[in-house]
Amino acid sequence: MAIFAATLVLLSPFALTITLSWIARRHKTFRIHLDQFRVAAPLGGTFADDRDPQRQLREMEVIRSRHLRLPPGT
């Protein structure tokens, strides 16, 4: 009986949370969406797209354009 009571006490907050969120979603008053929570790291900021490849491509294009403008023999 003690194990059943302990299990009931431990699982009741989860059951209450699931029930309340189901009721709120059913009545369209659930205001929390997953897109509100961005993935981030401590002292690292958000995990946005890595712009290194874009920067490298841009620098390679600048190098190519400078090389084409050089006079012959330099």
N, C-alpha and C positions, 0 to 999 in steps of 0.2 A: 504494500500500500504506500509505503514511503517513496519507493521508486516512481510509482505512478504520480504522486503529488509533486515530486521534484521535476519530473518530465513535464508535467502540466505547467508548473511555474516557469520553467525555462522556455517553453515553446509558446506560451500565451502572448508575449509581446510581439512575436513574429506573426502570429495569427491575427492579432489586432491590427497590426500595420497592413497586412495584406487585405484584410476586410475593409479598412478605412480607405485605402487607395482604390480598391475596386468600386466602392460606393462613390467616391469622388470622381473617378473616371466615368462612371455610368451617368452621373448627373452633369458631366462636363465642367466640373469645378476643379479638376486636377490641374494645377498650375506649374507643376514641375515637369520639365522635359529634359531628355538626355542631352540635347544640344546646348543646354545652359552650362554644362560642366565640361570645360575643355581639359584635355590631358596636358599636364605640366609636370615639371620636375622642380624640386626645391633648388633655388638659386640658379636655375637653368632656364626659366621662362617656359613658354609654350613650345610644343613640338610642331613648328610650322615646316613648310617645305624647305628642303635644303637648297639654297641658292648658289652653292659653289659651282655646280656644273654650268649654270647659266652665266655666271661670271667668267668662268674659264672659256666658254664659247665666245663671249663678247671680246675678251682679251685676244683670243686667237684671230678673230676677225679684224681687230685693230692692227695686230702685227702683220697680217696679210695685206691690209690696205696700205700700211706704211711701206712695206717692202715693194709693192707695185709702183709706188710714187717715187722711189729712189732713182736717180739717174744711173745709167749703165756705168760700170767700172768703179762704183763706190762701195 
